[in-house]
Amino acid sequence: MADFYTTLTSNDYGVKDCAQEVFNQLLRTDAYSNPPPIQKENLVFVTHSTGGILARYILEAWSDNFTEKKIGLCLYASPSFGSKLSSRLGAVFSFFNHKLAQELQWGSSILEDLDGRFFGLLDAGKLAIAGMEAYENKAPFKIPFLSARVVQKESAARYFGARTLIANSDHSSIVKPETLSCQSHEILLDFLTRKDFIKQAGQSSFDRPSLFDRYSPEYEDFFIVRTVDSELDSLLGNYSIWVCGESGVGKTASITRSLDKRNIKPFYISLGACIGASFNELLNEIYLTLLNDDEQDIPQLSDKECVKRISNLIKKQSEKPFYLFIEEIPINNEKMFLHFSNFIYAIIMSVNDSANFRIVLSSIYCPNTKLEPEMKKVSEKLKIYVWPTWNDDDMTKLAQLIETDTGIEIMRAKPLSDFQGVPRKMKIYCRDQLSKA
């Protein structure tokens, strides 16, 4: 953890001073006599807001210190070109002589200069830098004069192709994931384990295809095909489907594989960041993500209006098969499940050419498979499929495949029952073993 000095009365302590402070921490042995971080071969900067500016300043200003390193740069809500909100408060910052805040204003001279120099650093290829950027989609407070986000997309997504709008996030919550399935955490995990970054960073302990987290065609030889995969593929050909089951049992991998084999690229939405949200907020989140125009400030819509607008957006895609894949749905009881299912049913029924459209849903919560009367009509269009944990035979196949690929002895070291039929638990165990090697 690196910190830097900033308070309301920090006066003329600006970007350069803060960057120098953080850089010094990279050079320093800590209180526990651990060697300085700068001595590491691989360095990943996970930054929030101003921290991203400081990391870029450090990499450019002291680039000679990083020429032999593999560098990851994760920018969360970083105002690379400044903040328009900071500009609005410029008079306040001037009154307090707050140099750092003044330098964070939109298009300030120091940020414009750093922007150009950092682009030059990337273009020159002097450093081995891989990066990703994430940005917020909500204002921090529900106050009229603060309706804009602290950091806009054009400022927070400038340098890397891996840029993500974090659902239901504001400038603060974007770096405060509440669970492992929160989108802010998942995109960091995806970045650290994506193949091109791993190859660049030389982290061979994770670059094992048998330990993949998210399916892609290159991992087909390491995918254990089970009966449920064939059943899922058959259902997807005829119905919209809700797949529910324990985390880590391969729901997303199987869905992604089935769609890929049909040459279908679904429109993907994760509701993992919407824990505790109301039904209305969930529908609004789906609509805003489908709208794909994060620059608009759209008021909260009613349930009926949301269904109407979502349906209209889907109808515009009717010229070709359109699959909407929504996962991490925060449902935790039967009432919530029935309520949300009826909304989904209304969307399906309002789309005229239903043969060209499917909704694929995924959640941890498993409903009562004995359908209530109000669910019978829904089940005609939306099939519920309870995804099981893996049996011993399939877990044995997976263990043998991983052992062949990694050389790790799994079945001699641990009984398969320890993994409780969850392949992700086995893969996490194997990653831990590789990291210790």
C-alpha positions as CSV (number, residue, x, y, z in Angstrom):
1,M,0.0,0.0,0.0
2,A,1.4,3.4,-1.0
3,D,0.0,6.6,0.2
4,F,0.6,10.3,-0.4
5,Y,-0.1,13.6,1.4
6,T,-3.2,15.5,0.6
7,T,-5.5,17.5,2.8
8,L,-7.7,20.5,2.4
9,T,-4.8,22.6,3.6
10,S,-2.0,20.8,1.7
11,N,-1.2,24.1,-0.1
12,D,1.4,23.8,-2.9
13,Y,1.9,20.1,-2.5
14,G,1.1,19.0,-6.1
15,V,1.2,16.0,-8.5
16,K,5.0,16.0,-8.8
17,D,5.5,16.1,-5.0
18,C,2.9,13.2,-4.5
19,A,4.6,11.2,-7.2
20,Q,8.0,11.6,-5.7
21,E,6.5,10.5,-2.3
22,V,5.1,7.3,-3.8
23,F,8.2,6.6,-5.9
24,N,10.4,6.8,-2.7
25,Q,8.2,4.1,-1.1
26,L,9.0,1.9,-4.1
27,L,12.7,2.3,-3.2
28,R,12.4,1.7,0.5
29,T,12.8,-1.4,2.6
30,D,9.7,-1.6,4.8
31,A,9.3,-1.9,8.6
32,Y,9.4,-5.7,8.4
33,S,12.7,-5.7,6.4
34,N,11.0,-6.8,3.2
35,P,13.1,-5.8,0.1
36,P,11.9,-2.7,-1.8
37,P,9.1,-3.3,-4.3
38,I,11.3,-1.9,-7.1
39,Q,13.5,-5.0,-6.9
40,K,10.6,-7.2,-8.1
41,E,10.6,-8.4,-11.7
42,N,6.8,-8.0,-12.0
43,L,5.1,-4.8,-10.8
44,V,1.3,-4.3,-10.9
45,F,0.0,-0.9,-10.0
46,V,-3.7,-1.1,-8.8
47,T,-4.7,2.6,-8.6
48,H,-7.7,4.7,-7.8
49,S,-8.4,8.2,-8.9
50,T,-5.4,10.4,-8.4
51,G,-3.3,7.3,-7.7
52,G,-3.5,6.5,-11.5
53,I,-2.1,9.9,-12.4
54,L,0.8,9.4,-10.0
55,A,1.6,5.9,-11.3
56,R,1.7,7.2,-14.9
57,Y,3.9,10.1,-13.7
58,I,6.3,7.7,-12.0
59,L,6.6,5.3,-15.0
60,E,7.3,8.2,-17.3
61,A,9.5,10.4,-15.1
62,W,11.7,7.5,-13.8
63,S,11.3,5.1,-16.7
64,D,14.9,4.0,-16.5
65,N,14.1,2.3,-13.2
66,F,11.5,0.0,-14.9
67,T,13.2,-1.0,-18.2
68,E,13.8,-4.6,-17.1
69,K,10.3,-5.0,-15.4
70,K,7.0,-6.4,-16.5
71,I,4.4,-3.8,-15.5
72,G,0.7,-4.0,-15.1
73,L,-1.3,-0.7,-14.8
74,C,-4.9,-0.9,-13.5
75,L,-6.6,2.5,-13.5
76,Y,-9.9,2.7,-11.6
77,A,-11.7,6.0,-12.1
78,S,-8.5,7.8,-12.8
79,P,-9.0,11.4,-14.1
80,S,-6.2,11.1,-16.7
81,F,-7.3,14.3,-18.4
82,G,-8.8,15.8,-15.3
83,S,-12.2,16.1,-13.7
84,K,-14.9,18.5,-14.8
85,L,-16.3,18.5,-11.3
86,S,-12.9,19.6,-10.0
87,S,-13.1,22.4,-12.5
88,R,-16.5,23.6,-11.2
89,L,-15.0,23.8,-7.7
90,G,-11.9,25.6,-8.9
91,A,-12.7,28.8,-7.0
92,V,-12.8,26.9,-3.7
93,F,-9.5,25.2,-4.4
94,S,-7.9,28.5,-5.3
95,F,-9.1,30.0,-2.0
96,F,-7.4,27.2,-0.1
97,N,-4.4,27.3,-2.4
98,H,-4.9,23.6,-3.0
99,K,-2.3,22.9,-5.7
100,L,-3.1,19.2,-6.3
101,A,-6.9,19.9,-6.7
102,Q,-6.2,22.7,-9.1
103,E,-3.9,20.4,-11.1
104,L,-6.7,17.8,-11.3
105,Q,-9.0,20.3,-13.1
106,W,-10.1,19.4,-16.7
107,G,-7.3,19.8,-19.2
108,S,-4.9,21.4,-16.7
109,S,-1.4,22.1,-18.1
110,I,0.3,19.4,-16.1
111,L,-2.3,16.7,-17.0
112,E,-2.2,17.6,-20.6
113,D,1.6,17.5,-20.6
114,L,1.6,14.1,-18.8
115,D,-1.0,12.8,-21.1
116,G,1.2,13.5,-24.1
117,R,4.3,12.1,-22.5
118,F,2.6,8.9,-21.4
119,F,1.2,8.3,-24.8
120,G,4.8,8.8,-26.1
121,L,6.1,6.3,-23.5
122,L,3.6,3.7,-24.7
123,D,4.3,4.3,-28.4
124,A,8.1,4.1,-27.9
125,G,7.7,0.6,-26.4
126,K,10.5,1.4,-23.9
127,L,8.6,-0.3,-21.1
128,A,6.6,-3.6,-21.1
129,I,3.3,-2.1,-19.9
130,A,-0.1,-3.9,-20.0
131,G,-3.1,-2.1,-18.7
132,M,-6.8,-1.8,-18.1
133,E,-9.1,1.0,-17.2
134,A,-12.4,1.2,-15.4
135,Y,-14.8,4.1,-14.9
136,E,-17.8,4.9,-12.8
137,N,-21.4,5.3,-14.1
138,K,-23.1,7.3,-11.3
139,A,-22.7,10.6,-9.5
140,P,-21.5,10.4,-5.9
141,F,-24.5,12.2,-4.4
142,K,-28.1,12.7,-5.3
143,I,-27.7,16.4,-5.3
144,P,-28.7,18.5,-8.3
145,F,-25.5,20.5,-8.7
146,L,-23.5,17.3,-8.3
147,S,-25.4,15.2,-10.8
148,A,-22.3,14.6,-13.0
149,R,-19.8,11.9,-12.3
150,V,-16.5,12.8,-10.7
151,V,-14.6,11.3,-13.6
152,Q,-16.1,11.0,-17.1
153,K,-15.4,8.3,-19.6
154,E,-13.2,10.4,-21.9
155,S,-10.9,11.2,-19.0
156,A,-10.8,7.7,-17.4
157,A,-10.5,5.5,-20.6
158,R,-7.7,6.8,-22.8
159,Y,-4.7,4.4,-23.0
160,F,-5.8,0.7,-23.2
161,G,-8.3,-1.3,-25.1
162,A,-9.4,-3.0,-21.8
163,R,-11.8,-0.4,-20.5
164,T,-14.9,-1.2,-18.5
165,L,-17.9,0.8,-17.2
166,I,-18.5,-0.6,-13.7
167,A,-22.3,-1.1,-13.2
168,N,-23.9,0.7,-10.3
169,S,-20.7,2.3,-9.2
170,D,-19.8,5.8,-8.1
171,H,-16.3,7.3,-7.6
172,S,-15.9,5.8,-4.2
173,S,-17.7,2.4,-4.5
174,I,-15.8,1.5,-7.7
175,V,-12.9,0.4,-5.6
176,K,-14.9,-1.1,-2.7
177,P,-16.1,-4.5,-3.9
178,E,-18.3,-6.2,-1.4
179,T,-17.9,-9.7,-2.6
180,L,-15.6,-11.7,-4.9
181,S,-18.2,-11.6,-7.6
182,C,-18.3,-7.8,-7.7
183,Q,-17.4,-6.5,-11.2
184,S,-14.6,-4.3,-9.9
185,H,-12.9,-7.4,-8.4
186,E,-13.6,-9.7,-11.4
187,I,-12.1,-7.3,-14.0
188,L,-8.9,-7.2,-11.9
189,L,-8.8,-11.0,-11.7
190,D,-9.5,-11.2,-15.5
191,F,-6.6,-8.7,-16.2
192,L,-4.1,-10.6,-14.0
193,T,-5.0,-13.9,-15.5
194,R,-5.6,-12.9,-19.2
195,K,-3.2,-14.7,-21.5
196,D,-1.5,-11.8,-23.2
197,F,-0.6,-10.2,-19.8
198,I,0.5,-13.4,-18.3
199,K,2.7,-14.1,-21.2
200,Q,4.2,-10.6,-21.0
201,A,4.6,-10.8,-17.2
202,G,6.2,-14.2,-17.3
203,Q,3.9,-15.5,-14.5
204,S,4.0,-19.2,-15.6
205,S,2.3,-20.3,-12.4
206,F,-1.0,-19.2,-13.8
207,D,-0.4,-19.6,-17.5
208,R,-1.8,-23.2,-17.6
209,P,-4.7,-23.8,-19.9
210,S,-6.2,-26.5,-17.6
211,L,-6.6,-23.8,-14.9
212,F,-8.7,-21.4,-17.1
213,D,-11.3,-19.3,-15.3
214,R,-13.3,-18.2,-18.3
215,Y,-13.9,-20.3,-21.3
216,S,-12.6,-19.5,-24.8
217,P,-12.1,-21.8,-27.8
218,E,-8.4,-22.1,-27.1
219,Y,-9.3,-24.1,-23.9
220,E,-11.5,-26.6,-25.6
221,D,-9.1,-29.5,-25.1
222,F,-9.2,-28.7,-21.4
223,F,-13.0,-28.5,-21.1
224,I,-14.6,-31.6,-19.4
225,V,-17.8,-32.3,-21.4
226,R,-20.6,-33.6,-19.1
227,T,-24.1,-34.6,-19.6
228,V,-25.4,-31.3,-18.4
229,D,-23.5,-29.5,-21.1
230,S,-25.4,-31.4,-23.8
231,E,-28.7,-30.8,-22.1
232,L,-27.9,-27.1,-21.8
233,D,-27.0,-26.9,-25.5
234,S,-30.3,-28.5,-26.4
235,L,-32.4,-26.2,-24.3
236,L,-30.6,-23.1,-25.7
237,G,-31.6,-24.0,-29.2
238,N,-35.3,-23.8,-28.3
239,Y,-35.9,-21.6,-25.2
240,S,-34.6,-18.8,-23.1
241,I,-33.1,-20.3,-20.0
242,W,-32.3,-19.5,-16.4
243,V,-29.2,-21.6,-15.1
244,C,-28.8,-21.6,-11.3
245,G,-26.3,-23.3,-9.1
246,E,-23.4,-23.0,-6.7
247,S,-20.6,-20.6,-7.6
248,G,-17.6,-22.2,-9.3
249,V,-19.4,-25.2,-10.8
250,G,-19.0,-24.1,-14.5
251,K,-22.3,-22.4,-15.3
252,T,-20.7,-19.5,-17.2
253,A,-18.1,-21.6,-18.9
254,S,-20.7,-24.0,-20.3
255,I,-23.0,-21.2,-21.4
256,T,-20.2,-19.4,-23.1
257,R,-19.0,-22.6,-24.8
258,S,-22.5,-23.4,-26.1
259,L,-23.0,-19.9,-27.5
260,D,-19.5,-20.0,-29.1
261,K,-20.3,-23.2,-30.9
262,R,-23.3,-21.5,-32.4
263,N,-21.1,-18.6,-33.5
264,I,-23.1,-16.3,-31.2
265,K,-21.6,-13.4,-29.4
266,P,-24.1,-12.5,-26.6
267,F,-24.7,-9.1,-25.2
268,Y,-23.3,-9.6,-21.7
269,I,-24.5,-7.9,-18.5
270,S,-23.3,-8.6,-15.0
271,L,-25.5,-7.6,-12.1
272,G,-22.9,-8.6,-9.5
273,A,-22.5,-5.0,-8.4
274,C,-26.2,-4.6,-7.7
275,I,-26.4,-6.5,-4.4
276,G,-29.2,-5.1,-2.4
277,A,-30.8,-3.3,-5.4
278,S,-34.5,-3.2,-5.8
279,F,-36.3,-4.9,-8.8
280,N,-36.7,-1.4,-10.3
281,E,-33.0,-0.7,-10.0
282,L,-32.1,-4.0,-11.6
283,L,-34.4,-3.3,-14.6
284,N,-32.9,0.2,-14.9
285,E,-29.4,-1.3,-14.8
286,I,-30.2,-3.7,-17.6
287,Y,-31.8,-1.0,-19.7
288,L,-28.8,1.4,-19.2
289,T,-26.3,-1.3,-20.1
290,L,-28.3,-2.2,-23.2
291,L,-28.5,1.4,-24.1
292,N,-24.7,1.5,-24.0
293,D,-24.7,5.3,-23.7
294,D,-23.1,6.0,-20.4
295,E,-22.8,9.7,-21.1
296,Q,-26.6,10.2,-20.7
297,D,-28.0,11.1,-17.3
298,I,-31.4,9.2,-17.5
299,P,-33.9,9.5,-14.6
300,Q,-35.0,6.3,-12.9
301,L,-37.7,4.7,-15.0
302,S,-40.8,2.8,-13.8
303,D,-40.9,-1.0,-14.2
304,K,-43.4,-0.8,-17.0
305,E,-41.3,1.8,-18.9
306,C,-38.1,-0.2,-18.4
307,V,-39.7,-3.3,-19.9
308,K,-41.0,-1.3,-22.8
309,R,-37.6,0.3,-23.5
310,I,-35.6,-2.9,-23.1
311,S,-38.0,-4.7,-25.5
312,N,-37.6,-1.9,-28.0
313,L,-33.8,-2.1,-27.9
314,I,-34.0,-5.8,-28.4
315,K,-36.4,-5.5,-31.4
316,K,-33.8,-3.3,-33.1
317,Q,-31.5,-6.4,-33.1
318,S,-34.1,-8.7,-34.7
319,E,-32.3,-9.0,-38.1
320,K,-29.9,-11.5,-36.6
321,P,-30.0,-13.9,-33.6
322,F,-29.7,-11.8,-30.4
323,Y,-28.8,-13.5,-27.1
324,L,-28.8,-11.4,-23.9
325,F,-26.7,-13.1,-21.3
326,I,-27.2,-11.7,-17.7
327,E,-25.3,-13.3,-14.8
328,E,-24.6,-12.7,-11.1
329,I,-28.3,-11.8,-10.6
330,P,-28.6,-10.9,-6.9
331,I,-31.7,-13.1,-6.1
332,N,-31.8,-14.7,-2.7
333,N,-35.4,-15.9,-2.0
334,E,-38.4,-17.4,-3.8
335,K,-40.4,-14.2,-3.8
336,M,-37.6,-12.2,-5.5
337,F,-37.1,-15.0,-8.0
338,L,-40.8,-15.1,-9.0
339,H,-41.0,-11.3,-9.2
340,F,-37.9,-11.0,-11.4
341,S,-38.9,-14.0,-13.6
342,N,-42.2,-12.3,-14.4
343,F,-40.4,-9.2,-15.6
344,I,-38.2,-11.3,-17.8
345,Y,-41.3,-13.1,-19.2
346,A,-42.8,-9.7,-20.0
347,I,-39.7,-8.8,-22.0
348,I,-39.7,-12.1,-23.9
349,M,-43.4,-11.8,-24.7
350,S,-43.1,-8.2,-25.9
351,V,-40.5,-9.1,-28.4
352,N,-42.4,-10.2,-31.5
353,D,-39.8,-12.3,-33.2
354,S,-39.0,-14.5,-30.2
355,A,-37.5,-17.2,-32.4
356,N,-34.6,-14.8,-33.1
357,F,-34.1,-13.8,-29.5
358,R,-33.1,-15.6,-26.3
359,I,-32.4,-14.5,-22.7
360,V,-29.8,-16.5,-20.8
361,L,-29.8,-15.9,-17.1
362,S,-27.4,-17.2,-14.4
363,S,-27.5,-17.0,-10.7
364,I,-26.4,-18.8,-7.5
365,Y,-29.9,-18.9,-6.1
366,C,-31.9,-22.1,-7.0
367,P,-35.7,-21.8,-6.8
368,N,-38.1,-24.5,-5.8
369,T,-38.4,-26.6,-9.0
370,K,-42.0,-27.3,-8.2
371,L,-43.4,-24.4,-10.1
372,E,-46.0,-22.2,-8.5
373,P,-49.1,-21.6,-10.6
374,E,-47.9,-18.1,-11.6
375,M,-44.7,-19.6,-13.0
376,K,-46.3,-22.1,-15.3
377,K,-46.9,-19.6,-18.0
378,V,-43.3,-18.3,-17.6
379,S,-41.9,-21.8,-18.0
380,E,-43.4,-22.0,-21.5
381,K,-40.8,-19.5,-22.6
382,L,-38.2,-19.5,-19.8
383,K,-36.8,-22.9,-18.7
384,I,-35.2,-23.2,-15.3
385,Y,-32.1,-25.5,-15.2
386,V,-30.5,-26.3,-11.9
387,W,-26.8,-26.8,-12.4
388,P,-25.4,-29.6,-10.3
389,T,-22.1,-29.9,-8.6
390,W,-19.6,-32.3,-10.2
391,N,-19.7,-36.1,-9.4
392,D,-16.6,-38.0,-8.5
393,D,-16.0,-39.4,-12.0
394,D,-16.0,-35.9,-13.5
395,M,-13.8,-34.5,-10.8
396,T,-11.4,-37.4,-11.3
397,K,-11.2,-36.6,-15.0
398,L,-10.5,-32.9,-14.2
399,A,-7.8,-33.9,-11.7
400,Q,-6.1,-36.2,-14.2
401,L,-6.2,-33.5,-16.9
402,I,-4.7,-30.8,-14.6
403,E,-2.1,-33.3,-13.3
404,T,-1.0,-34.0,-16.9
405,D,-0.8,-30.2,-17.8
406,T,0.8,-28.9,-14.6
407,G,2.6,-31.8,-13.0
408,I,0.8,-31.2,-9.7
409,E,-0.2,-34.4,-7.8
410,I,-3.8,-33.7,-6.8
411,M,-5.4,-37.1,-6.0
412,R,-2.4,-38.3,-3.9
413,A,-2.2,-35.1,-1.9
414,K,-5.9,-34.5,-1.2
415,P,-9.2,-36.6,-1.3
416,L,-11.5,-35.4,-4.0
417,S,-14.2,-34.8,-1.4
418,D,-12.2,-31.8,-0.2
419,F,-13.2,-30.0,-3.3
420,Q,-17.0,-30.6,-2.7
421,G,-17.7,-31.2,-6.4
422,V,-16.6,-27.6,-7.3
423,P,-13.9,-27.5,-10.0
424,R,-13.0,-23.9,-9.2
425,K,-11.9,-25.0,-5.7
426,M,-9.6,-27.6,-7.3
427,K,-8.1,-25.0,-9.7
428,I,-7.5,-22.5,-6.8
429,Y,-5.7,-25.3,-4.9
430,C,-3.5,-25.9,-7.9
431,R,-2.7,-22.2,-8.4
432,D,-1.7,-22.0,-4.8
433,Q,0.7,-25.0,-5.3
434,L,2.2,-23.5,-8.4
435,S,2.8,-20.2,-6.7
436,K,4.7,-22.0,-3.9
437,A,6.9,-23.8,-6.4
